[in-house]
């Protein structure tokens, strides 16, 4: 069984009208790292995901979707 995880941070961030720069300032996470996560180049830790979610005022599970492939 495989799991495909798709990050939705960029989608949520844009819906809230927050730039990558602003999110970086809010979270203390570099713009480069946020961009890498948004473009599926890096996978954030649960801790990092929770920080981003808190700053975007959403629950962490709002920032990703997953599919199970058998």
N, C-alpha and C positions, 0 to 999 in steps of 0.2 A: 504494500500500500504506500502511495506517495501523497504528499500534501503540497499544494501550491499556495503560497501566501502572497497576497498582493497588498502593498502598502497604499493607503489612501490619504496620507498626510498632506500631500500637495493639494488634493481636491478639497479637503476640509479647510486647509489654510486659505486657499483662494476664495472659498465660499464666505469666509469671515473677513475677507479683505485685508489679510495680513501678509506682508512681504516676507521673503526669506530672511532679509536683514533684520526686520522687526522681531520675527520669531527667534532668531539667533540672540538678539538682545534680551528677549524675555526669558529664554531658557538657559543662557550661558553656554549654549552649544554652538560650535562654529558653523558659519554659513556653508562651508564646504561639506561638512558632515551631514547637515540637514539636506543639502542638495543631493548628496550621494544616496541617502536613504530614500528620498523622494523618487530618485531615478533607478531604484533597485540595485544599486552598486554596493550598498552595505545594509546589513540587518541590525537594527538597534537592539540593545538589551531591553529587557522588560522595564528596568529602572528608567532608562532614557525615554522609552515610549510613554511611560507614566508622566514624566516631566513635560513632554511635548503635549500630551493630552490635557494636562492641568492648565497649561498656558493657553491652549485653544478652547478651554472650557467644555471639553467633551470627555466621555468615558474612554478609556484606552481601546476598548473593542471597536469604537467608531473609526479607528485609524487603520484598520486592516480587514480584509476578507480572506477566506481560505476555501479551498476546494479539496476534497479527498478523492483521489483517483485510485481505483482498485486495479 
